[in-house]
Amino acid sequence: MIVVRNTFQIKFGRMKEARELWDLTGPFYTPVMETTHKDAAAMATDMQNEASQAAFGAWYQKFIPLVDSGHRELYTIVE
């Protein structure tokens, strides 16, 4: 299993707008979203399925102007 952590740096003063679009938040204008997937192939399929939904596209267009930068980290869960 893998954990995918997407971290975004929101533009100063725009966090309230970002929180209205996405009910996740981290410290100091840094929302973090974590998801889990069976493996990298499942992650790719899940992301493609989500991105193909019209509601996601509309949401994403509102979110883009609020973000300065972001990065993705992948972790393998060892049991």
PDB file of N, CA, C and O in Angstrom:
ATOM      1  N   MET A   1       0.848  -1.166   0.000  1.00  0.00           N
ATOM      2  CA  MET A   1       0.000   0.000   0.000  1.00  0.00           C
ATOM      3  C   MET A   1       0.897   1.233   0.000  1.00  0.00           C
ATOM      4  O   MET A   1       1.995   1.220   0.556  1.00  0.00           O
ATOM      5  N   ILE A   2       0.409   2.295  -0.632  1.00  0.00           N
ATOM      6  CA  ILE A   2       1.146   3.552  -0.639  1.00  0.00           C
ATOM      7  C   ILE A   2       0.270   4.675  -0.101  1.00  0.00           C
ATOM      8  O   ILE A   2      -0.956   4.627  -0.207  1.00  0.00           O
ATOM      9  N   VAL A   3       0.899   5.663   0.465  1.00  0.00           N
ATOM     10  CA  VAL A   3       0.234   6.889   0.891  1.00  0.00           C
ATOM     11  C   VAL A   3       0.719   7.992  -0.028  1.00  0.00           C
ATOM     12  O   VAL A   3       1.919   8.127  -0.266  1.00  0.00           O
ATOM     13  N   VAL A   4      -0.205   8.776  -0.540  1.00  0.00           N
ATOM     14  CA  VAL A   4       0.125   9.913  -1.388  1.00  0.00           C
ATOM     15  C   VAL A   4      -0.207  11.172  -0.598  1.00  0.00           C
ATOM     16  O   VAL A   4      -1.348  11.359  -0.177  1.00  0.00           O
ATOM     17  N   ARG A   5       0.775  12.028  -0.395  1.00  0.00           N
ATOM     18  CA  ARG A   5       0.574  13.279   0.331  1.00  0.00           C
ATOM     19  C   ARG A   5       0.779  14.433  -0.636  1.00  0.00           C
ATOM     20  O   ARG A   5       1.879  14.636  -1.149  1.00  0.00           O
ATOM     21  N   ASN A   6      -0.283  15.186  -0.884  1.00  0.00           N
ATOM     22  CA  ASN A   6      -0.229  16.380  -1.728  1.00  0.00           C
ATOM     23  C   ASN A   6      -0.240  17.594  -0.803  1.00  0.00           C
ATOM     24  O   ASN A   6      -1.158  17.756   0.000  1.00  0.00           O
ATOM     25  N   THR A   7       0.767  18.434  -0.913  1.00  0.00           N
ATOM     26  CA  THR A   7       0.899  19.617  -0.071  1.00  0.00           C
ATOM     27  C   THR A   7       0.882  20.848  -0.958  1.00  0.00           C
ATOM     28  O   THR A   7       1.597  20.912  -1.958  1.00  0.00           O
ATOM     29  N   PHE A   8       0.069  21.822  -0.592  1.00  0.00           N
ATOM     30  CA  PHE A   8      -0.082  23.034  -1.387  1.00  0.00           C
ATOM     31  C   PHE A   8       0.269  24.245  -0.542  1.00  0.00           C
ATOM     32  O   PHE A   8      -0.089  24.307   0.634  1.00  0.00           O
ATOM     33  N   GLN A   9       0.958  25.198  -1.124  1.00  0.00           N
ATOM     34  CA  GLN A   9       1.227  26.466  -0.457  1.00  0.00           C
ATOM     35  C   GLN A   9       0.251  27.485  -1.031  1.00  0.00           C
ATOM     36  O   GLN A   9       0.340  27.857  -2.201  1.00  0.00           O
ATOM     37  N   ILE A  10      -0.675  27.928  -0.198  1.00  0.00           N
ATOM     38  CA  ILE A  10      -1.714  28.866  -0.628  1.00  0.00           C
ATOM     39  C   ILE A  10      -1.162  30.289  -0.586  1.00  0.00           C
ATOM     40  O   ILE A  10      -0.357  30.629   0.281  1.00  0.00           O
ATOM     41  N   LYS A  11      -1.599  31.104  -1.523  1.00  0.00           N
ATOM     42  CA  LYS A  11      -1.181  32.499  -1.562  1.00  0.00           C
ATOM     43  C   LYS A  11      -1.604  33.194  -0.271  1.00  0.00           C
ATOM     44  O   LYS A  11      -2.673  32.919   0.275  1.00  0.00           O
ATOM     45  N   PHE A  12      -0.760  34.090   0.204  1.00  0.00           N
ATOM     46  CA  PHE A  12      -1.039  34.817   1.439  1.00  0.00           C
ATOM     47  C   PHE A  12      -2.381  35.536   1.328  1.00  0.00           C
ATOM     48  O   PHE A  12      -2.658  36.216   0.340  1.00  0.00           O
ATOM     49  N   GLY A  13      -3.206  35.371   2.359  1.00  0.00           N
ATOM     50  CA  GLY A  13      -4.503  36.031   2.404  1.00  0.00           C
ATOM     51  C   GLY A  13      -5.615  35.293   1.687  1.00  0.00           C
ATOM     52  O   GLY A  13      -6.751  35.768   1.685  1.00  0.00           O
ATOM     53  N   ARG A  14      -5.336  34.150   1.077  1.00  0.00           N
ATOM     54  CA  ARG A  14      -6.349  33.432   0.288  1.00  0.00           C
ATOM     55  C   ARG A  14      -6.788  32.115   0.932  1.00  0.00           C
ATOM     56  O   ARG A  14      -7.539  31.353   0.322  1.00  0.00           O
ATOM     57  N   MET A  15      -6.325  31.835   2.172  1.00  0.00           N
ATOM     58  CA  MET A  15      -6.633  30.554   2.802  1.00  0.00           C
ATOM     59  C   MET A  15      -8.118  30.384   3.065  1.00  0.00           C
ATOM     60  O   MET A  15      -8.640  29.278   2.929  1.00  0.00           O
ATOM     61  N   LYS A  16      -8.804  31.440   3.435  1.00  0.00           N
ATOM     62  CA  LYS A  16     -10.248  31.328   3.683  1.00  0.00           C
ATOM     63  C   LYS A  16     -10.954  30.818   2.434  1.00  0.00           C
ATOM     64  O   LYS A  16     -11.813  29.940   2.520  1.00  0.00           O
ATOM     65  N   GLU A  17     -10.598  31.360   1.279  1.00  0.00           N
ATOM     66  CA  GLU A  17     -11.193  30.901   0.023  1.00  0.00           C
ATOM     67  C   GLU A  17     -10.847  29.442  -0.241  1.00  0.00           C
ATOM     68  O   GLU A  17     -11.698  28.659  -0.663  1.00  0.00           O
ATOM     69  N   ALA A  18      -9.593  29.082   0.010  1.00  0.00           N
ATOM     70  CA  ALA A  18      -9.159  27.697  -0.220  1.00  0.00           C
ATOM     71  C   ALA A  18      -9.911  26.744   0.703  1.00  0.00           C
ATOM     72  O   ALA A  18     -10.325  25.667   0.273  1.00  0.00           O
ATOM     73  N   ARG A  19     -10.091  27.124   1.952  1.00  0.00           N
ATOM     74  CA  ARG A  19     -10.817  26.261   2.901  1.00  0.00           C
ATOM     75  C   ARG A  19     -12.266  26.098   2.490  1.00  0.00           C
ATOM     76  O   ARG A  19     -12.855  25.045   2.736  1.00  0.00           O
ATOM     77  N   GLU A  20     -12.861  27.113   1.867  1.00  0.00           N
ATOM     78  CA  GLU A  20     -14.241  26.999   1.398  1.00  0.00           C
ATOM     79  C   GLU A  20     -14.355  25.985   0.271  1.00  0.00           C
ATOM     80  O   GLU A  20     -15.392  25.339   0.119  1.00  0.00           O
ATOM     81  N   LEU A  21     -13.299  25.840  -0.520  1.00  0.00           N
ATOM     82  CA  LEU A  21     -13.297  24.887  -1.626  1.00  0.00           C
ATOM     83  C   LEU A  21     -12.895  23.489  -1.180  1.00  0.00           C
ATOM     84  O   LEU A  21     -13.282  22.495  -1.795  1.00  0.00           O
ATOM     85  N   TRP A  22     -12.121  23.420  -0.112  1.00  0.00           N
ATOM     86  CA  TRP A  22     -11.533  22.149   0.291  1.00  0.00           C
ATOM     87  C   TRP A  22     -11.488  22.103   1.804  1.00  0.00           C
ATOM     88  O   TRP A  22     -10.793  22.909   2.424  1.00  0.00           O
ATOM     89  N   ASP A  23     -12.202  21.192   2.404  1.00  0.00           N
ATOM     90  CA  ASP A  23     -12.319  21.156   3.864  1.00  0.00           C
ATOM     91  C   ASP A  23     -11.126  20.438   4.503  1.00  0.00           C
ATOM     92  O   ASP A  23     -11.310  19.543   5.327  1.00  0.00           O
ATOM     93  N   LEU A  24      -9.928  20.822   4.131  1.00  0.00           N
ATOM     94  CA  LEU A  24      -8.703  20.302   4.727  1.00  0.00           C
ATOM     95  C   LEU A  24      -7.786  21.474   4.964  1.00  0.00           C
ATOM     96  O   LEU A  24      -7.760  22.409   4.163  1.00  0.00           O
ATOM     97  N   THR A  25      -7.043  21.449   6.029  1.00  0.00           N
ATOM     98  CA  THR A  25      -6.104  22.531   6.245  1.00  0.00           C
ATOM     99  C   THR A  25      -4.917  22.081   7.077  1.00  0.00           C
ATOM    100  O   THR A  25      -5.023  21.157   7.884  1.00  0.00           O
ATOM    101  N   GLY A  26      -3.828  22.717   6.880  1.00  0.00           N
ATOM    102  CA  GLY A  26      -2.615  22.496   7.655  1.00  0.00           C
ATOM    103  C   GLY A  26      -2.200  23.843   8.224  1.00  0.00           C
ATOM    104  O   GLY A  26      -2.950  24.813   8.117  1.00  0.00           O
ATOM    105  N   PRO A  27      -1.027  23.921   8.825  1.00  0.00           N
ATOM    106  CA  PRO A  27      -0.596  25.172   9.432  1.00  0.00           C
ATOM    107  C   PRO A  27      -0.163  26.214   8.399  1.00  0.00           C
ATOM    108  O   PRO A  27       0.421  25.874   7.370  1.00  0.00           O
ATOM    109  N   PHE A  28      -0.448  27.459   8.679  1.00  0.00           N
ATOM    110  CA  PHE A  28       0.076  28.589   7.929  1.00  0.00           C
ATOM    111  C   PHE A  28      -0.074  28.470   6.414  1.00  0.00           C
ATOM    112  O   PHE A  28       0.913  28.399   5.682  1.00  0.00           O
ATOM    113  N   TYR A  29      -1.307  28.450   5.964  1.00  0.00           N
ATOM    114  CA  TYR A  29      -1.577  28.454   4.523  1.00  0.00           C
ATOM    115  C   TYR A  29      -1.047  27.215   3.812  1.00  0.00           C
ATOM    116  O   TYR A  29      -0.626  27.301   2.658  1.00  0.00           O
ATOM    117  N   THR A  30      -1.061  26.076   4.475  1.00  0.00           N
ATOM    118  CA  THR A  30      -0.531  24.856   3.888  1.00  0.00           C
ATOM    119  C   THR A  30      -1.513  23.700   4.044  1.00  0.00           C
ATOM    120  O   THR A  30      -1.398  22.929   4.996  1.00  0.00           O
ATOM    121  N   PRO A  31      -2.482  23.559   3.127  1.00  0.00           N
ATOM    122  CA  PRO A  31      -3.364  22.402   3.193  1.00  0.00           C
ATOM    123  C   PRO A  31      -2.632  21.136   2.731  1.00  0.00           C
ATOM    124  O   PRO A  31      -1.814  21.176   1.812  1.00  0.00           O
ATOM    125  N   VAL A  32      -2.936  20.036   3.375  1.00  0.00           N
ATOM    126  CA  VAL A  32      -2.328  18.755   3.042  1.00  0.00           C
ATOM    127  C   VAL A  32      -3.442  17.742   2.835  1.00  0.00           C
ATOM    128  O   VAL A  32      -4.347  17.630   3.663  1.00  0.00           O
ATOM    129  N   MET A  33      -3.380  17.011   1.741  1.00  0.00           N
ATOM    130  CA  MET A  33      -4.352  15.959   1.448  1.00  0.00           C
ATOM    131  C   MET A  33      -3.603  14.641   1.345  1.00  0.00           C
ATOM    132  O   MET A  33      -2.651  14.525   0.573  1.00  0.00           O
ATOM    133  N   GLU A  34      -4.024  13.650   2.117  1.00  0.00           N
ATOM    134  CA  GLU A  34      -3.409  12.332   2.028  1.00  0.00           C
ATOM    135  C   GLU A  34      -4.446  11.320   1.564  1.00  0.00           C
ATOM    136  O   GLU A  34      -5.590  11.331   2.021  1.00  0.00           O
ATOM    137  N   THR A  35      -4.040  10.457   0.665  1.00  0.00           N
ATOM    138  CA  THR A  35      -4.882   9.364   0.199  1.00  0.00           C
ATOM    139  C   THR A  35      -4.068   8.084   0.244  1.00  0.00           C
ATOM    140  O   THR A  35      -2.837   8.122   0.236  1.00  0.00           O
ATOM    141  N   THR A  36      -4.749   6.962   0.292  1.00  0.00           N
ATOM    142  CA  THR A  36      -4.057   5.673   0.252  1.00  0.00           C
ATOM    143  C   THR A  36      -4.542   4.890  -0.959  1.00  0.00           C
ATOM    144  O   THR A  36      -5.698   4.993  -1.369  1.00  0.00           O
ATOM    145  N   HIS A  37      -3.644   4.116  -1.512  1.00  0.00           N
ATOM    146  CA  HIS A  37      -3.928   3.314  -2.699  1.00  0.00           C
ATOM    147  C   HIS A  37      -3.204   1.980  -2.577  1.00  0.00           C
ATOM    148  O   HIS A  37      -2.192   1.880  -1.884  1.00  0.00           O
ATOM    149  N   LYS A  38      -3.715   0.969  -3.241  1.00  0.00           N
ATOM    150  CA  LYS A  38      -3.102  -0.361  -3.189  1.00  0.00           C
ATOM    151  C   LYS A  38      -1.659  -0.337  -3.673  1.00  0.00           C
ATOM    152  O   LYS A  38      -0.788  -0.966  -3.074  1.00  0.00           O
ATOM    153  N   ASP A  39      -1.406   0.396  -4.767  1.00  0.00           N
ATOM    154  CA  ASP A  39      -0.068   0.489  -5.349  1.00  0.00           C
ATOM    155  C   ASP A  39      -0.058   1.671  -6.317  1.00  0.00           C
ATOM    156  O   ASP A  39      -1.060   2.373  -6.450  1.00  0.00           O
ATOM    157  N   ALA A  40       1.074   1.891  -6.995  1.00  0.00           N
ATOM    158  CA  ALA A  40       1.205   3.041  -7.899  1.00  0.00           C
ATOM    159  C   ALA A  40       0.232   2.962  -9.075  1.00  0.00           C
ATOM    160  O   ALA A  40      -0.287   3.986  -9.519  1.00  0.00           O
ATOM    161  N   ALA A  41      -0.016   1.756  -9.577  1.00  0.00           N
ATOM    162  CA  ALA A  41      -0.962   1.599 -10.688  1.00  0.00           C
ATOM    163  C   ALA A  41      -2.370   1.995 -10.246  1.00  0.00           C
ATOM    164  O   ALA A  41      -3.091   2.668 -10.982  1.00  0.00           O
ATOM    165  N   ALA A  42      -2.757   1.574  -9.042  1.00  0.00           N
ATOM    166  CA  ALA A  42      -4.083   1.939  -8.516  1.00  0.00           C
ATOM    167  C   ALA A  42      -4.173   3.439  -8.286  1.00  0.00           C
ATOM    168  O   ALA A  42      -5.218   4.043  -8.527  1.00  0.00           O
ATOM    169  N   MET A  43      -3.076   4.050  -7.817  1.00  0.00           N
ATOM    170  CA  MET A  43      -3.042   5.496  -7.623  1.00  0.00           C
ATOM    171  C   MET A  43      -3.296   6.202  -8.955  1.00  0.00           C
ATOM    172  O   MET A  43      -4.103   7.129  -9.021  1.00  0.00           O
ATOM    173  N   ALA A  44      -2.620   5.774 -10.002  1.00  0.00           N
ATOM    174  CA  ALA A  44      -2.789   6.400 -11.318  1.00  0.00           C
ATOM    175  C   ALA A  44      -4.223   6.265 -11.809  1.00  0.00           C
ATOM    176  O   ALA A  44      -4.792   7.224 -12.331  1.00  0.00           O
ATOM    177  N   THR A  45      -4.808   5.096 -11.647  1.00  0.00           N
ATOM    178  CA  THR A  45      -6.198   4.868 -12.065  1.00  0.00           C
ATOM    179  C   THR A  45      -7.149   5.740 -11.264  1.00  0.00           C
ATOM    180  O   THR A  45      -8.039   6.375 -11.830  1.00  0.00           O
ATOM    181  N   ASP A  46      -6.966   5.775  -9.939  1.00  0.00           N
ATOM    182  CA  ASP A  46      -7.832   6.590  -9.079  1.00  0.00           C
ATOM    183  C   ASP A  46      -7.739   8.063  -9.437  1.00  0.00           C
ATOM    184  O   ASP A  46      -8.756   8.753  -9.500  1.00  0.00           O
ATOM    185  N   MET A  47      -6.528   8.550  -9.671  1.00  0.00           N
ATOM    186  CA  MET A  47      -6.347   9.962 -10.015  1.00  0.00           C
ATOM    187  C   MET A  47      -6.971  10.281 -11.369  1.00  0.00           C
ATOM    188  O   MET A  47      -7.567  11.344 -11.546  1.00  0.00           O
ATOM    189  N   GLN A  48      -6.835   9.367 -12.322  1.00  0.00           N
ATOM    190  CA  GLN A  48      -7.429   9.575 -13.640  1.00  0.00           C
ATOM    191  C   GLN A  48      -8.952   9.593 -13.550  1.00  0.00           C
ATOM    192  O   GLN A  48      -9.608  10.412 -14.193  1.00  0.00           O
ATOM    193  N   ASN A  49      -9.508   8.685 -12.751  1.00  0.00           N
ATOM    194  CA  ASN A  49     -10.967   8.644 -12.582  1.00  0.00           C
ATOM    195  C   ASN A  49     -11.481   9.926 -11.940  1.00  0.00           C
ATOM    196  O   ASN A  49     -12.498  10.475 -12.365  1.00  0.00           O
ATOM    197  N   GLU A  50     -10.782  10.398 -10.925  1.00  0.00           N
ATOM    198  CA  GLU A  50     -11.199  11.630 -10.259  1.00  0.00           C
ATOM    199  C   GLU A  50     -11.097  12.827 -11.199  1.00  0.00           C
ATOM    200  O   GLU A  50     -12.015  13.644 -11.268  1.00  0.00           O
ATOM    201  N   ALA A  51      -9.996  12.930 -11.915  1.00  0.00           N
ATOM    202  CA  ALA A  51      -9.779  14.074 -12.809  1.00  0.00           C
ATOM    203  C   ALA A  51     -10.768  14.109 -13.968  1.00  0.00           C
ATOM    204  O   ALA A  51     -11.015  15.171 -14.539  1.00  0.00           O
ATOM    205  N   SER A  52     -11.331  12.965 -14.317  1.00  0.00           N
ATOM    206  CA  SER A  52     -12.270  12.915 -15.450  1.00  0.00           C
ATOM    207  C   SER A  52     -13.689  13.338 -15.064  1.00  0.00           C
ATOM    208  O   SER A  52     -14.543  13.485 -15.939  1.00  0.00           O
ATOM    209  N   GLN A  53     -13.949  13.531 -13.792  1.00  0.00           N
ATOM    210  CA  GLN A  53     -15.282  13.937 -13.340  1.00  0.00           C
ATOM    211  C   GLN A  53     -15.466  15.439 -13.511  1.00  0.00           C
ATOM    212  O   GLN A  53     -14.586  16.223 -13.156  1.00  0.00           O
ATOM    213  N   ALA A  54     -16.604  15.835 -14.052  1.00  0.00           N
ATOM    214  CA  ALA A  54     -16.872  17.252 -14.315  1.00  0.00           C
ATOM    215  C   ALA A  54     -16.798  18.089 -13.039  1.00  0.00           C
ATOM    216  O   ALA A  54     -16.289  19.209 -13.068  1.00  0.00           O
ATOM    217  N   ALA A  55     -17.295  17.566 -11.934  1.00  0.00           N
ATOM    218  CA  ALA A  55     -17.282  18.321 -10.678  1.00  0.00           C
ATOM    219  C   ALA A  55     -15.850  18.625 -10.235  1.00  0.00           C
ATOM    220  O   ALA A  55     -15.579  19.707  -9.714  1.00  0.00           O
ATOM    221  N   PHE A  56     -14.945  17.688 -10.435  1.00  0.00           N
ATOM    222  CA  PHE A  56     -13.550  17.918 -10.068  1.00  0.00           C
ATOM    223  C   PHE A  56     -12.955  19.024 -10.928  1.00  0.00           C
ATOM    224  O   PHE A  56     -12.262  19.905 -10.419  1.00  0.00           O
ATOM    225  N   GLY A  57     -13.222  18.983 -12.222  1.00  0.00           N
ATOM    226  CA  GLY A  57     -12.692  20.011 -13.123  1.00  0.00           C
ATOM    227  C   GLY A  57     -13.151  21.403 -12.719  1.00  0.00           C
ATOM    228  O   GLY A  57     -12.357  22.343 -12.722  1.00  0.00           O
ATOM    229  N   ALA A  58     -14.423  21.542 -12.371  1.00  0.00           N
ATOM    230  CA  ALA A  58     -14.959  22.841 -11.954  1.00  0.00           C
ATOM    231  C   ALA A  58     -14.313  23.293 -10.650  1.00  0.00           C
ATOM    232  O   ALA A  58     -13.945  24.460 -10.509  1.00  0.00           O
ATOM    233  N   TRP A  59     -14.172  22.369  -9.691  1.00  0.00           N
ATOM    234  CA  TRP A  59     -13.525  22.689  -8.423  1.00  0.00           C
ATOM    235  C   TRP A  59     -12.067  23.092  -8.634  1.00  0.00           C
ATOM    236  O   TRP A  59     -11.598  24.078  -8.065  1.00  0.00           O
ATOM    237  N   TYR A  60     -11.362  22.329  -9.447  1.00  0.00           N
ATOM    238  CA  TYR A  60      -9.938  22.565  -9.677  1.00  0.00           C
ATOM    239  C   TYR A  60      -9.697  23.935 -10.299  1.00  0.00           C
ATOM    240  O   TYR A  60      -8.713  24.594  -9.961  1.00  0.00           O
ATOM    241  N   GLN A  61     -10.557  24.372 -11.187  1.00  0.00           N
ATOM    242  CA  GLN A  61     -10.407  25.686 -11.804  1.00  0.00           C
ATOM    243  C   GLN A  61     -10.552  26.801 -10.780  1.00  0.00           C
ATOM    244  O   GLN A  61      -9.950  27.863 -10.939  1.00  0.00           O
ATOM    245  N   LYS A  62     -11.338  26.583  -9.732  1.00  0.00           N
ATOM    246  CA  LYS A  62     -11.460  27.565  -8.650  1.00  0.00           C
ATOM    247  C   LYS A  62     -10.243  27.523  -7.722  1.00  0.00           C
ATOM    248  O   LYS A  62      -9.846  28.546  -7.163  1.00  0.00           O
ATOM    249  N   PHE A  63      -9.657  26.334  -7.563  1.00  0.00           N
ATOM    250  CA  PHE A  63      -8.556  26.154  -6.624  1.00  0.00           C
ATOM    251  C   PHE A  63      -7.226  26.656  -7.188  1.00  0.00           C
ATOM    252  O   PHE A  63      -6.411  27.197  -6.441  1.00  0.00           O
ATOM    253  N   ILE A  64      -6.991  26.488  -8.482  1.00  0.00           N
ATOM    254  CA  ILE A  64      -5.718  26.852  -9.115  1.00  0.00           C
ATOM    255  C   ILE A  64      -5.272  28.288  -8.791  1.00  0.00           C
ATOM    256  O   ILE A  64      -4.110  28.482  -8.435  1.00  0.00           O
ATOM    257  N   PRO A  65      -6.144  29.295  -8.900  1.00  0.00           N
ATOM    258  CA  PRO A  65      -5.677  30.671  -8.650  1.00  0.00           C
ATOM    259  C   PRO A  65      -5.255  30.935  -7.206  1.00  0.00           C
ATOM    260  O   PRO A  65      -4.614  31.948  -6.925  1.00  0.00           O
ATOM    261  N   LEU A  66      -5.607  30.035  -6.292  1.00  0.00           N
ATOM    262  CA  LEU A  66      -5.288  30.233  -4.884  1.00  0.00           C
ATOM    263  C   LEU A  66      -3.931  29.665  -4.492  1.00  0.00           C
ATOM    264  O   LEU A  66      -3.441  29.942  -3.397  1.00  0.00           O
ATOM    265  N   VAL A  67      -3.316  28.875  -5.368  1.00  0.00           N
ATOM    266  CA  VAL A  67      -2.104  28.131  -5.030  1.00  0.00           C
ATOM    267  C   VAL A  67      -0.856  28.801  -5.586  1.00  0.00           C
ATOM    268  O   VAL A  67      -0.808  29.177  -6.757  1.00  0.00           O
ATOM    269  N   ASP A  68       0.158  28.947  -4.728  1.00  0.00           N
ATOM    270  CA  ASP A  68       1.472  29.414  -5.172  1.00  0.00           C
ATOM    271  C   ASP A  68       2.309  28.255  -5.679  1.00  0.00           C
ATOM    272  O   ASP A  68       2.978  28.368  -6.706  1.00  0.00           O
ATOM    273  N   SER A  69       2.272  27.134  -4.957  1.00  0.00           N
ATOM    274  CA  SER A  69       3.078  25.976  -5.328  1.00  0.00           C
ATOM    275  C   SER A  69       2.538  24.743  -4.617  1.00  0.00           C
ATOM    276  O   SER A  69       1.608  24.824  -3.815  1.00  0.00           O
ATOM    277  N   GLY A  70       3.137  23.611  -4.925  1.00  0.00           N
ATOM    278  CA  GLY A  70       2.751  22.375  -4.260  1.00  0.00           C
ATOM    279  C   GLY A  70       3.740  21.278  -4.601  1.00  0.00           C
ATOM    280  O   GLY A  70       4.570  21.418  -5.500  1.00  0.00           O
ATOM    281  N   HIS A  71       3.632  20.180  -3.861  1.00  0.00           N
ATOM    282  CA  HIS A  71       4.464  19.017  -4.166  1.00  0.00           C
ATOM    283  C   HIS A  71       3.758  17.756  -3.694  1.00  0.00           C
ATOM    284  O   HIS A  71       2.841  17.807  -2.874  1.00  0.00           O
ATOM    285  N   ARG A  72       4.200  16.629  -4.226  1.00  0.00           N
ATOM    286  CA  ARG A  72       3.619  15.330  -3.911  1.00  0.00           C
ATOM    287  C   ARG A  72       4.706  14.422  -3.364  1.00  0.00           C
ATOM    288  O   ARG A  72       5.809  14.353  -3.905  1.00  0.00           O
ATOM    289  N   GLU A  73       4.378  13.729  -2.284  1.00  0.00           N
ATOM    290  CA  GLU A  73       5.279  12.748  -1.690  1.00  0.00           C
ATOM    291  C   GLU A  73       4.582  11.393  -1.711  1.00  0.00           C
ATOM    292  O   GLU A  73       3.384  11.304  -1.442  1.00  0.00           O
ATOM    293  N   LEU A  74       5.330  10.339  -2.030  1.00  0.00           N
ATOM    294  CA  LEU A  74       4.792   8.983  -2.033  1.00  0.00           C
ATOM    295  C   LEU A  74       5.533   8.165  -0.985  1.00  0.00           C
ATOM    296  O   LEU A  74       6.762   8.186  -0.922  1.00  0.00           O
ATOM    297  N   TYR A  75       4.788   7.456  -0.177  1.00  0.00           N
ATOM    298  CA  TYR A  75       5.376   6.616   0.865  1.00  0.00           C
ATOM    299  C   TYR A  75       4.857   5.197   0.715  1.00  0.00           C
ATOM    300  O   TYR A  75       3.669   4.994   0.468  1.00  0.00           O
ATOM    301  N   THR A  76       5.721   4.230   0.859  1.00  0.00           N
ATOM    302  CA  THR A  76       5.324   2.831   0.880  1.00  0.00           C
ATOM    303  C   THR A  76       5.105   2.411   2.320  1.00  0.00           C
ATOM    304  O   THR A  76       5.963   2.624   3.176  1.00  0.00           O
ATOM    305  N   ILE A  77       3.959   1.816   2.583  1.00  0.00           N
ATOM    306  CA  ILE A  77       3.652   1.352   3.929  1.00  0.00           C
ATOM    307  C   ILE A  77       4.198  -0.074   4.067  1.00  0.00           C
ATOM    308  O   ILE A  77       3.841  -0.969   3.302  1.00  0.00           O
ATOM    309  N   VAL A  78       5.062  -0.259   5.049  1.00  0.00           N
ATOM    310  CA  VAL A  78       5.672  -1.557   5.305  1.00  0.00           C
ATOM    311  C   VAL A  78       4.995  -2.152   6.532  1.00  0.00           C
ATOM    312  O   VAL A  78       4.937  -1.530   7.593  1.00  0.00           O
ATOM    313  N   GLU A  79       4.493  -3.353   6.370  1.00  0.00           N
ATOM    314  CA  GLU A  79       3.798  -3.997   7.486  1.00  0.00           C
ATOM    315  C   GLU A  79       4.665  -5.035   8.136  1.00  0.00           C
ATOM    316  O   GLU A  79       4.242  -5.680   9.095  1.00  0.00           O
TER     317      GLU A  79
END
